[in-house]
Amino acid sequence: MADTLTRERRAVPFWDPKLCVEHRADGSIVMTQAEPLGNYPRCLSDRFAEWAERTPDRPWIAEKGPDGWTRLTYGTARNQIRRVGQWLAMRGLGKDSPVLILSGNSIAHAVMALGAQHVGVPSAALAPAYALSGGDFLKLRDIAAQISPGVIFADRAEPFAAAIRAVFAPDIPVVTVEGAVEGFETVAFEDLVTTPPGPEEARASAAVTRETVAKFLFTSGTTGTPKAVIQTHGMLCSNQQMVLQCFTFLRDTPPVVVDWAPWNHTASGNKVFNMVLYNGGTYYIDDGRPTPQAIGKTIETLREISPTWYFNVPLGYQMLLDAFETDARLRDTFFRRIQMLFYAGAGMSQHVWDRITRVAEDMVPGGVLLTTGFGSTETGPFSIINTARQSMSGNLGLPAHGVTLKLVPQGEKLEARVKSPSITPGYWHNEALTREAFDEEGFYRFGDAFRLADPDDPAKGVLFDGRLAENFKLASGTWVAVGPLRAALTDAMGGMASDCVIAGEGQRELGALLVPNLSALRTLAGANLEGEALLTHPDVRHATAERLARAAQVATGSASRVTRALWLAAPLDFNRGEVTDKGSINQRAVLRHRVDLVDALWSGDPRVILAERSPP
């Protein structure tokens, strides 16, 4: 690659973890940091006010429009947040009448959410697809049955009008930046941000405590009805203090972030969004996403804006890599001041890991930390993090400051459970589900298994060892650890597959449904083909069989040997819960909705590719 910039080695400071480990008589392993969690504010509004006072002219958030970037400074944003809070407080809203947000990421969305939090009114940002999918809006109806909004915010009324009219009562006011909803009181967002602050705002803001509900985040609902996970102000602030004590470079370098991920998910809506706010940084809203149709917008933005901290899902990195290798301007801008690369949402294949590492080392002497962690909507999400340089993907790291990680024997597995100030108090109006989520010591149950990277040294970190509810038995009675196997098979496909789903419950051997990386398959086929013509191309089938055979040869037994596979021709369906809007695949939902393809794996279907058909 051409080197058009002067490269300097970057000294990026991180924490120095000092792990305390307890081995209990029942086989449990308990881990925590020796250094305590530092002080943190009662609410994010206090932190925002500090930055508005110290750096009023610094851009806080920016979005791109037809005429270029619109930037909102900390000083102006603080003023607008107070005004939105005043309008909501005058309406008498509270924890039982939240602000329901039907909108993609936008400046108005951000101000509306923080204005609500400022005066103790929870917000609930939903995946826009819930209101755009048409039909009966079943998931939106499920959510409406759990919370009773006092206000609905939709930045553009027209796309969401049908869902609003179908699901919500007409006495709920709708706030919009553009348009109106017929039959509903529609209030212009401009009216909110021009409302003078008054005593109602001051009283409501002063009454906010760490225990006040700041927002509701709904889990993706891929296993059933979406659940309203309570997020308190104390949760959000303590979680950001954990981030700061781990990513210590943020103290000296306010983060500049370019981010597409939706705010209705905890990864971006809590961790990334609040990390920028907590540390006085700047958030550039990326209007692209990791799809063939929209990745071009992300690339266009990253040619212009140089992030200091970058987050994406593995598929997003894979798409960016294809551009990095041919676009010098993109590489130069992206790596100009990058300090850290973070991925989540799915496991990263070694193939993608190696490509990112090579590009980063070419652009920055010594490379850039590429890492991940582990958490959930219920944990803030920041909980377990790895900042030690690794040669392989997958090490989740160690518990953050203030987090206690407990690994509890469950058969041959170790179930992961955590306790910290950033754990949710539970699920809104669902005491039974809340009780089930915690053990007798008050630890939140992830429902996932971990294993030690080094059985003799817990300080080397933990590895994901499968989602306990996804695991199943073969006909032999042997348990299959689905999570690690999915990651291993995706890696073995060498970039041909972006993910996979493992099948074979009750069978004598394993099969897989492969999610195609279309650009890689087209390169193999040597033609710009679509659909079945691409997936059944002889060169694609040959390469698939060859990679399956190689993976089968190194498998340790029937529970890790995939002998047959079938490419998914139809995209994964968000509305059926097969995939979330950030790209995470739900194994059980895919198997449930694609029974015909699962059956085809063992029925002699000619589309199925067998490992043993590969040449030696």
C-alpha positions in Angstrom: 0.0 0.0 0.0 1.2 3.5 -0.8 2.2 5.4 2.3 1.1 9.0 1.8 1.3 10.2 5.4 4.1 10.5 7.9 3.6 7.5 10.3 4.4 7.8 14.0 4.2 5.2 16.7 1.2 6.0 18.9 1.4 5.6 22.7 -2.2 4.9 23.6 -2.6 4.4 27.4 -5.0 1.8 28.8 -5.7 0.4 32.2 -3.3 -1.8 34.1 -5.7 -4.5 35.4 -5.0 -6.2 38.7 -7.2 -9.2 39.0 -8.4 -10.8 42.3 -9.5 -14.4 41.9 -11.4 -16.6 44.3 -11.8 -20.4 43.7 -14.9 -21.7 45.6 -15.5 -25.1 46.9 -18.4 -25.7 44.4 -16.0 -25.1 41.5 -17.1 -21.5 40.9 -14.5 -18.9 39.9 -15.0 -15.4 41.1 -13.0 -12.5 39.5 -12.9 -8.8 40.2 -10.5 -5.9 39.9 -8.4 -4.8 42.9 -8.8 -1.1 42.1 -12.3 0.1 42.9 -14.6 2.0 40.6 -14.2 5.7 40.9 -16.8 8.3 41.6 -19.4 9.1 39.0 -22.2 11.7 38.7 -25.9 11.1 39.5 -27.0 11.6 35.9 -25.6 12.2 32.5 -27.2 15.7 32.4 -24.7 16.8 35.1 -21.8 15.5 32.9 -23.2 17.3 29.8 -23.5 20.5 31.8 -19.8 20.3 32.7 -18.8 20.1 29.1 -21.2 22.8 28.1 -19.5 25.1 30.6 -15.9 24.1 29.8 -16.2 23.7 26.0 -19.4 25.4 24.8 -18.2 25.8 21.2 -17.0 22.2 20.8 -19.2 20.1 18.4 -21.0 17.4 20.3 -23.0 15.8 17.5 -23.2 16.1 13.7 -25.3 14.7 10.9 -25.0 15.0 7.2 -27.6 16.5 5.0 -27.9 17.6 1.3 -25.9 20.7 2.1 -23.2 19.1 4.1 -22.7 18.6 7.9 -24.9 20.1 10.5 -23.1 20.4 13.8 -24.5 21.0 17.3 -22.2 22.4 20.0 -22.2 21.5 23.6 -23.4 24.9 24.6 -26.3 25.1 22.1 -27.2 21.5 22.8 -27.4 22.1 26.6 -29.8 24.9 26.0 -32.0 22.8 23.7 -32.0 19.9 26.2 -33.2 22.2 29.0 -36.0 23.6 26.7 -37.2 20.1 25.7 -37.1 19.1 29.3 -39.3 22.2 30.2 -41.9 21.2 27.6 -42.0 17.6 28.8 -42.2 18.7 32.5 -45.1 21.1 31.7 -46.9 18.1 30.1 -46.6 16.3 33.5 -44.8 13.3 32.0 -42.9 10.8 34.2 -41.7 7.2 34.5 -45.2 5.8 33.7 -45.5 8.0 30.6 -42.2 7.8 28.7 -41.2 9.3 25.4 -41.4 6.7 22.7 -39.0 7.3 19.9 -39.7 6.1 16.3 -36.7 7.4 14.5 -33.3 6.6 13.2 -30.2 8.2 14.6 -30.4 12.0 14.3 -29.6 15.2 16.1 -33.2 15.8 17.0 -33.5 12.2 18.3 -30.5 12.8 20.5 -31.8 16.1 21.9 -35.2 14.6 22.5 -33.9 11.6 24.4 -31.5 13.7 26.6 -34.2 16.3 27.2 -36.4 13.6 28.6 -33.7 12.1 30.7 -32.8 15.6 32.0 -36.2 15.9 33.7 -36.6 12.3 34.8 -38.8 11.2 31.9 -37.7 7.8 30.4 -37.2 7.5 26.7 -37.6 4.3 24.7 -36.0 4.2 21.3 -37.4 1.4 19.1 -35.9 -0.3 16.1 -37.5 1.7 13.2 -38.2 -1.5 11.5 -40.9 -2.4 14.1 -42.9 0.5 12.7 -41.9 0.2 9.1 -42.5 -3.5 8.5 -46.2 -3.1 7.7 -48.7 -5.9 8.3 -50.0 -6.2 11.9 -47.0 -4.5 13.6 -47.0 -7.4 16.1 -43.7 -6.4 17.8 -44.8 -2.8 18.1 -48.0 -3.9 19.6 -46.1 -6.1 22.1 -44.1 -3.0 23.2 -47.1 -0.8 23.4 -48.7 -3.3 25.8 -45.6 -3.0 28.1 -45.2 0.8 28.2 -47.8 3.6 27.9 -46.1 6.5 26.1 -46.9 10.1 27.0 -45.4 11.4 23.8 -44.3 9.8 20.5 -41.3 11.3 18.7 -40.9 10.6 15.0 -38.4 12.8 13.2 -40.3 12.3 9.9 -44.0 11.7 10.4 -44.9 10.2 7.0 -43.0 6.8 7.2 -44.3 6.1 10.7 -47.8 7.4 10.4 -49.4 4.1 9.5 -47.9 2.3 12.5 -48.8 5.2 14.9 -52.4 5.2 13.7 -52.7 1.4 13.9 -51.1 0.8 17.3 -51.5 3.9 19.5 -54.4 5.9 21.0 -55.1 9.2 19.2 -54.8 11.2 22.4 -51.0 10.7 22.5 -49.3 13.8 21.1 -46.7 13.2 18.3 -43.6 15.4 18.1 -42.1 15.6 14.6 -39.3 17.5 12.8 -41.2 17.1 9.5 -44.8 16.3 8.7 -47.9 15.4 10.7 -49.9 12.3 11.7 -53.6 12.7 10.7 -55.9 12.3 13.7 -53.2 13.0 16.3 -52.1 16.2 17.9 -48.8 16.9 16.1 -46.3 19.3 17.7 -43.3 20.7 15.8 -39.9 19.8 17.4 -39.0 23.4 16.8 -41.7 24.4 19.4 -40.0 22.3 22.0 -36.5 23.7 21.5 -37.8 27.3 21.6 -39.7 26.8 24.9 -38.1 29.0 27.6 -36.8 27.0 30.6 -38.8 27.5 33.7 -39.4 26.3 37.2 -40.9 23.0 36.1 -37.6 22.1 34.4 -35.5 23.1 37.4 -37.7 21.1 39.9 -37.9 18.0 37.7 -34.1 18.0 37.0 -33.2 18.4 40.6 -35.4 15.5 41.6 -33.4 13.0 39.4 -31.4 10.5 41.3 -29.2 7.5 40.4 -32.3 5.3 40.9 -34.5 7.3 38.5 -35.3 5.4 35.3 -33.4 7.1 32.4 -34.6 4.9 29.5 -36.0 1.6 28.5 -34.1 -0.6 26.0 -35.9 -3.4 24.3 -34.1 -6.6 23.7 -34.2 -7.7 20.1 -37.1 -10.1 20.8 -35.6 -12.9 18.6 -36.7 -15.5 21.1 -40.1 -14.0 21.8 -41.7 -10.8 22.9 -39.3 -7.9 23.2 -38.5 -7.2 26.9 -38.3 -3.7 28.4 -34.9 -3.6 30.2 -34.8 -0.8 32.8 -31.8 1.6 32.5 -31.3 3.9 35.5 -29.2 7.0 35.6 -26.8 5.3 38.0 -26.4 2.4 35.6 -25.5 4.7 32.7 -23.1 6.8 34.7 -21.3 4.0 36.5 -20.9 2.2 33.2 -19.2 5.2 31.6 -16.9 5.5 34.6 -15.9 1.9 33.9 -15.2 2.7 30.3 -13.0 5.7 31.3 -11.0 3.8 33.9 -10.3 1.2 31.2 -9.7 3.4 28.1 -7.6 5.9 30.0 -6.5 7.6 26.8 -10.0 9.2 26.8 -8.9 11.6 29.6 -6.5 13.3 27.2 -8.2 12.8 23.9 -11.9 13.4 23.7 -13.2 10.8 21.4 -14.2 11.5 17.8 -16.6 8.8 16.7 -18.2 7.9 13.3 -21.0 5.5 14.0 -23.9 4.0 12.1 -25.1 1.5 14.8 -28.7 2.1 16.0 -29.4 3.8 19.3 -32.2 1.4 20.1 -29.4 -1.1 20.9 -27.2 -0.9 24.0 -23.9 -1.1 22.1 -24.3 2.2 20.4 -27.3 3.8 22.2 -25.5 3.4 25.6 -21.8 2.6 25.3 -20.8 4.7 22.2 -23.3 7.5 22.5 -22.7 8.0 26.2 -18.9 7.6 25.9 -18.8 10.6 23.6 -20.9 12.6 25.9 -19.1 11.5 29.1 -15.7 12.5 27.7 -16.6 15.6 25.8 -16.1 14.2 22.4 -17.8 14.5 19.0 -20.3 12.0 17.5 -20.6 12.0 13.7 -23.7 10.1 12.7 -22.9 7.7 9.8 -25.9 7.4 7.5 -24.6 4.2 6.0 -24.6 0.6 7.4 -22.9 -2.7 6.6 -25.0 -3.7 3.7 -24.1 -3.8 0.0 -26.6 -1.0 -0.7 -25.5 1.3 2.1 -21.8 0.6 2.8 -20.9 3.3 0.2 -22.3 6.0 2.5 -20.1 4.8 5.4 -17.0 4.8 3.1 -17.9 8.4 1.9 -18.1 9.6 5.5 -14.9 7.9 6.6 -13.0 9.5 3.6 -13.9 12.8 5.2 -13.9 12.3 9.0 -11.0 10.7 10.9 -12.2 8.9 14.0 -10.1 8.4 17.1 -12.2 5.4 18.3 -14.1 3.1 16.0 -16.8 0.5 16.5 -18.4 -1.9 14.0 -19.7 -5.4 13.7 -17.4 -7.9 12.0 -19.4 -7.8 8.7 -18.9 -4.0 8.7 -15.2 -4.4 9.1 -15.2 -7.0 6.3 -16.8 -4.6 3.9 -14.5 -1.8 4.9 -11.5 -4.0 4.3 -12.5 -4.5 0.7 -12.4 -0.7 0.3 -9.2 -0.2 2.4 -7.3 -2.4 0.0 -8.0 -0.2 -3.0 -8.8 3.3 -1.6 -5.8 5.2 -0.4 -7.7 8.3 0.6 -10.0 6.2 2.8 -7.1 4.4 4.5 -5.3 7.6 5.1 -8.2 9.4 6.6 -9.4 6.5 8.7 -6.0 5.7 10.2 -4.8 9.3 10.6 -5.6 9.4 14.4 -7.3 6.1 15.2 -6.4 4.9 18.7 -8.6 1.8 19.1 -10.7 -0.6 17.0 -13.6 -2.3 18.7 -16.0 -5.0 17.4 -19.1 -6.6 18.8 -22.4 -8.1 17.8 -20.9 -11.3 16.6 -17.6 -13.3 16.7 -14.9 -12.1 14.3 -13.5 -14.8 12.0 -9.7 -15.1 12.0 -9.6 -14.3 8.3 -11.1 -10.9 8.9 -9.0 -10.3 12.1 -5.8 -11.0 10.1 -6.8 -8.6 7.3 -7.5 -5.8 9.7 -4.3 -6.3 11.6 -2.3 -6.3 8.4 -3.8 -3.0 7.2 -3.5 -1.4 10.6 0.2 -2.4 10.9 0.9 -1.0 7.4 -0.7 2.3 8.3 0.4 2.8 11.9 3.8 1.6 13.2 3.1 -1.0 15.9 -0.5 -1.3 14.7 -3.7 -0.4 16.4 -5.4 -2.3 19.2 -8.3 -4.5 17.8 -10.4 -5.9 20.5 -13.8 -6.8 21.8 -15.5 -7.4 25.1 -18.8 -8.8 26.5 -21.9 -7.4 27.9 -25.6 -7.2 27.4 -28.5 -4.7 27.5 -28.9 -5.7 31.1 -25.3 -4.8 32.0 -25.0 -1.3 30.7 -23.4 -3.0 28.4 -19.7 -2.5 29.4 -18.8 -5.4 31.6 -15.9 -7.5 30.4 -13.1 -6.0 28.2 -9.9 -7.0 26.7 -7.1 -4.5 26.0 -4.2 -6.9 25.8 -2.8 -7.3 22.2 -3.9 -10.7 20.9 -2.8 -12.7 17.8 -6.2 -14.5 17.6 -9.7 -13.2 17.7 -12.1 -14.1 20.5 -10.5 -13.2 23.8 -13.1 -11.3 25.8 -10.8 -10.1 28.5 -11.4 -9.4 32.2 -14.1 -7.8 34.3 -14.1 -4.0 34.4 -13.7 -1.9 37.5 -16.6 -2.4 39.8 -17.7 -5.7 38.0 -17.6 -9.1 39.7 -17.6 -12.0 37.3 -18.7 -15.4 38.6 -18.2 -18.6 36.5 -20.5 -21.3 37.8 -20.2 -25.0 36.8 -23.2 -26.1 34.7 -22.4 -29.7 33.6 -19.2 -29.4 31.6 -19.6 -25.7 31.1 -19.0 -22.6 33.2 -22.0 -20.2 33.2 -21.1 -16.5 33.3 -22.8 -14.3 35.8 -22.0 -10.7 36.8 -22.8 -8.1 39.5 -22.0 -4.4 39.3 -23.5 -0.9 39.7 -24.4 -0.9 36.0 -26.7 -4.0 36.2 -30.4 -3.4 35.5 -32.8 -3.6 38.4 -35.0 -5.7 36.1 -37.6 -5.8 33.5 -40.4 -3.2 33.5 -43.6 -4.6 35.0 -42.3 -8.2 34.8 -41.3 -9.4 38.3 -41.3 -13.1 37.3 -38.8 -12.5 34.5 -36.7 -10.3 36.8 -36.5 -13.0 39.4 -35.4 -15.6 36.8 -32.6 -13.3 35.6 -30.7 -13.2 38.9 -29.2 -15.9 41.1 -29.4 -16.2 44.9 -26.5 -13.9 45.3 -27.9 -11.2 43.1 -25.7 -12.0 40.1 -27.2 -11.4 36.7 -27.2 -14.6 34.5 -25.9 -14.0 31.0 -27.2 -17.4 29.9 -23.8 -17.9 28.2 -20.8 -20.1 29.0 -17.2 -18.9 29.3 -14.0 -20.7 29.6 -10.6 -19.5 30.7 -8.1 -18.7 27.9 -5.5 -20.3 30.2 -6.9 -22.7 32.7 -3.9 -22.0 35.0 -4.0 -18.2 34.8 -7.4 -16.4 34.9 -5.6 -13.1 34.2 -5.2 -14.2 30.6 -8.9 -13.6 30.0 -12.0 -15.5 29.2 -13.4 -17.0 25.9 -17.0 -17.3 24.8 -18.0 -20.9 25.1 -21.5 -20.9 23.7 -25.0 -19.7 24.5 -26.4 -22.4 26.9 -29.9 -22.2 25.4 -28.6 -22.8 21.8 -26.7 -25.9 22.6 -28.2 -29.3 21.6 -27.5 -33.0 21.6 -26.7 -35.3 18.7 -28.4 -38.7 18.4 -25.4 -40.1 20.3 -26.2 -37.9 23.3 -23.1 -35.7 22.7 -23.6 -32.0 23.5 -22.8 -29.5 20.7 -21.4 -26.1 21.8 -23.0 -24.0 19.1 -21.3 -20.6 19.7 -17.7 -21.7 19.4 -18.5 -24.0 16.5 -20.2 -21.2 14.6 -17.2 -19.0 15.0 -14.8 -21.9 14.0 -16.8 -22.8 10.9 -17.2 -19.2 9.7 -13.4 -18.8 10.1 -12.8 -22.1 8.2 -14.8 -20.8 5.3 -12.0 -18.2 4.7 -14.2 -15.2 4.0 -16.8 -17.0 1.8 -19.4 -16.9 4.6 -20.2 -14.0 6.9 -21.8 -16.2 9.5 -23.5 -19.6 9.8 -26.2 -21.5 11.7 -25.5 -25.0 13.1 -28.1 -27.7 12.7 -28.3 -31.4 13.6 -30.3 -31.8 16.8 -31.1 -35.5 17.0 -29.0 -36.3 14.0 -25.8 -38.4 13.9 -23.8 -35.6 12.4 -23.8 -31.8 12.0 -24.8 -29.6 9.1 -24.8 -25.9 8.6 -26.7 -23.1 6.8 -24.2 -20.7 5.5 -24.8 -16.9 5.2 -23.0 -15.9 2.0 -20.4 -13.1 1.6 -21.6 -12.4 -1.9 -18.6 -10.3 -3.1 -16.3 -13.2 -2.1 -18.4 -15.8 -3.9 -18.6 -13.6 -7.0 -14.8 -13.4 -7.0 -14.6 -17.2 -6.8 -17.2 -17.6 -9.6 -15.5 -15.0 -11.8 -18.8 -13.6 -12.7 -21.4 -11.1 -11.4 -24.0 -13.7 -10.7 -27.1 -13.5 -8.4 -29.1 -16.0 -6.3 -29.0 -19.7 -7.0 -26.9 -19.2 -10.1 -24.1 -17.9 -7.8 -24.6 -20.3 -4.9 -24.6 -23.4 -7.2 -21.7 -22.3 -9.4 -19.3 -25.2 -9.7 -16.3 -23.1 -8.4 -18.3 -22.0 -5.4 -19.5 -25.5 -4.6 -15.9 -26.9 -5.0 -14.4 -24.3 -2.8 -17.2 -24.8 -0.2 -16.6 -28.6 -0.2 -12.9 -28.2 0.1 -13.2 -25.9 3.1 -15.7 -28.1 4.8 -13.4 -31.1 4.3 -10.4 -29.2 5.8 -12.4 -28.1 8.8 -13.7 -31.7 9.3 -10.2 -33.1 9.2 -9.1 -31.0 12.2 -12.4 -31.5 14.2 -12.0 -33.4 17.5 -15.2 -35.4 17.3 -18.8 -35.5 16.0 -19.8 -32.5 18.0 -17.3 -30.2 16.2 -17.4 -31.8 12.7 -19.7 -30.2 10.2 -20.1 -32.7 7.3 -22.7 -30.9 5.1 -23.8 -27.3 4.3 -26.3 -25.4 2.3 -26.0 -21.7 1.3 -28.9 -19.4 2.3 -30.3 -17.9 -0.9 -33.0 -15.8 0.9 -31.7 -13.0 3.2 -32.2 -13.3 6.9 -35.5 -11.8 7.9 -35.7 -9.1 10.6 -39.4 -9.3 10.9 -39.2 -13.0 11.8 -36.5 -12.4 14.4 -33.8 -14.1 12.4 -31.5 -11.1 12.6 -31.4 -7.8 14.5 -31.0 -4.5 12.8 -27.3 -4.4 13.8 -26.7 -7.8 12.1 -26.7 -10.3 15.0 -28.1 -13.6 14.0 -30.4 -15.7 16.2 -29.6 -19.3 15.7 -32.9 -20.7 17.1 -35.1 -18.3 15.1 -33.4 -19.3 11.8 -33.8 -23.0 12.5 -37.4 -22.5 13.5 -38.3 -20.5 10.4 -36.3 -22.5 7.9 -37.3 -26.1 8.8 -37.4 -26.9 5.1 -33.7 -26.1 4.6 -32.7 -27.9 7.8 -34.6 -31.0 6.6 -32.9 -30.6 3.2 -29.5 -31.1 4.8 -30.3 -34.7 5.3 -32.7 -35.5 2.5 -30.4 -35.8 -0.5 -31.2 -32.3 -1.8 -28.8 -31.6 -4.7 -28.1 -28.1 -3.3 -26.4 -29.6 -0.2 -22.6 -29.6 -0.3 -20.9 -32.6 1.4 -17.4 -32.4 2.9 -16.5 -35.9 1.7 -17.1 -34.8 -1.9 -14.0 -32.6 -1.7 -10.9 -33.9 -3.4 -8.2 -35.0 -0.9 
